[in-house]
Amino acid sequence: MSHLSADVLAQAKDLVALYPEPRSALIPLCHLAQQQDGWLRPEAMTEIADLVGVTAAEVQGTATFYDMLHTEPVGNYVVSVCTNIACLLGGALELLDHAEAALGVRAGGTTPDGVFTLEESECLADCDRTPCVQVNHRYVGGQTAESFDQLVTDLRSGALSDTVPPHGTLIRVRRNVGLKADKETIASERAAMAEAQAKRSADAAKAADAADAADAPKAADAPKAAAPDTATVTGPPPSSASTSAPAPTPPPPTPPNKSGGPA
């Protein structure tokens, strides 16, 4: 049984059909499932894996890499307070301290009623309005302690529902133009792409074969080093220590004395 609703599953299949490779639709499908549940449930990630032809572990690995995707429950409103350098100079740490006290949770926590999740974020790219705050990835301008309290009140009452939808909804307009294409057109374009890729591979193989054939005569004509008929073993040059000394000259014979005996 599908975890995704019938409508969400139909949208998911339409998204997959837009891409030459099904796995290219992985991140859009994660956002679609998060729109349904508010976060990415394990059973949703398993179903996404089946739709795009990867493992559930690959879906989870992708989801945990991106800040906009949550693999654990979060509140209906994810409030992000930027604490990068420009916002720090504008009082971001003081605002974050106030937000923690006002919501009764530390950064990274969710209120007991499940309405708010508070986050400390890196640069949110709204540096001309500091400290920068987003709610469900919608900019709400630079905030003070007083304006933050009013923001929380308006979110709780639903006064901002037209501009800030529940968490997980990135866009509330269903796409039916732009990337949408006829299935036969997509199939023919994919076939043409596969044919062009096969031709490139064949041309590369021919070029490699031609290069090998051109190098073969050069290798055959290269002069070979003549091998000596006999090997001569040459010893090391004699050292001064190994030079033979001349034989000593024998003394002259002793002449006999007049008595005929040795002197």
Secondary structure, DSSP 8 states (H G I E B T S, - for coil): --SS-HHHHHHHHHHHHTSSSGGGGHHHHHHHHHHHHSS--HHHHHHHHHHHTS-HHHHHHHHTT-TT--SS---SEEEEEE-SHHHHHTTHHHHHHHHHHHHTS-TT-B-TTSSEEEEEES--S-TTSSSEEEETTEEEEE--HHHHHHHHHHHHHTTTTTTS-STT-S-SS---SSS---HHHHHHHHHHHHHHHHHHHHHHHHHHHHHHHHHHHHHHHS------SS---------GGGS--------------TTSS--
